[in-house]
Structures are given as structure tokens and as C-alpha cells.
Amino acid sequence: MQLDEGVTVSEGPTKDRIMPLRVRAARYRRLLHFVAERVLGNPNKAAIAVDNCLYGAAQHVTAFDCEGAFRSWLVRLLIEEALMILHGMTTLDASRV
């Protein structure tokens, strides 16, 4: 049985949302890394951007709008993170993850 991403991520208490988020996010990790590497031009910075994006998604899972696509939401978060790295607005510290 295939679950709807919006329903899986947004249902239940916040603690119960983290595991479905990890499962869904793992599905898109390659795509996120591809996009981040295109924006940043550096595979190491791209890996940090992806990790920071997924960390931010876990922290703000309640902000996920069920009307939008989960993948698009993750890519939007990733691009914002990559642009912040590109413009020096965030540190390249992967220790949060």
C-alpha cells in the first residue's frame, strides 16, 4: 500500500512525524544533492546543504503544507539553504546533523 506523502508527514503528534519525514526525505536525498551541487558547484558544500536542509525540515515539519508536494517543499528548503551558503549567510558546519 502506498501512502500519500502529505498525509504521512502531517498526521499525528510532532514526535510521530519525524520518522515518516526521515523515510520520505531519504527517498529524495539524491535529488537534493544533485540540485545543491548545481547551485553551489561543490560536492562537499552540497552535502552540507542537504544535511542542513533535512535538519531544518525536521525542525519545521509542522510548517509543511499538505496542499503542496513534499518533494517541492524539500527542494525549496534546499535551495534557500544553498543560497545562504553561497552568499556566506550561514556557516558550513555539519555538526547540527
N, C-alpha and C positions, 0 to 999 in steps of 0.2 A: 504494500500500500504506500503510495506516495503522498507526503504531507505538503500542504500549502505552506510556503515559506513565511508569509506574513502571519498566518495563524500560529505556526510553530514558535516563532520568535516572540510574539507579543502576548501570548497567553500565559496565565499563571503568575505566581509571585516572582519578583525580580531574581531571587536565587535560582529558581527553576528555569529561568530564561537563559542563563549563562551557558549551560551545556548545549541546548539546541543552537545557540549562537555560534559556539565553537564548531559544532558539526557543520553548520551551514557555511561559516567563514572558511573552514578548511577546504571546502569544495571550490572556493574562488581564489585561493591563495596564489595559484599560478597566474591567473588573470591579473590579480592585483600587482604581483611582482612585475609582470610584463608592462603594465601601464606605468608603474613607478619608475622602471628603468628607462622608459621612453621620455618621461618628464625630466628625470634627474641625470640621465646619461651615465650612471654609475651603479653597478650591481650591488655594491656594499651599501650605498646610501638608499638604494631601492629596498633592500631587505629591512633596513631600519624603519623606513617609511611604512612598509607593510606592517611590521610589528607594532609601530605606534598607532597606525590606523585601527588594527584589530583591538588593541588595548583601549583606544577611545570608543570603539563600537561597543565593547563590553561595558564600559562605564556609562554609556548613554543609550543602552538598549531600549529604555522606555521612550526615547525620542523617535524610535523607528515608527514611521507611518505605514500602517498596514495597506493603505491605498497604493503606495508606491512599491516598486520592485526592490527586494532585499539586495540583489546584486548591484543595482544602480545606486542605492544608498551607500553601500560599501565603497564603490568606485568614487563617489562624490567625496566621502570622507578621506579616501586615499589621496585624491588629487589636492584637496585642501592641505593635507599633511605634507605632501611632496612640494607644493609651492612654498609652504612655510620653511621647509628645509632649504629649498633653492634660494630663497631670499634672506636666509640667515635669521629667521624669526623663531627658530626652535633649535635646540641642541641635538647633536647626533648621538644621543645617549640611549642605548638599547636596554639599559638596566631596569626600566619600568616593566618590561615584559617578563 
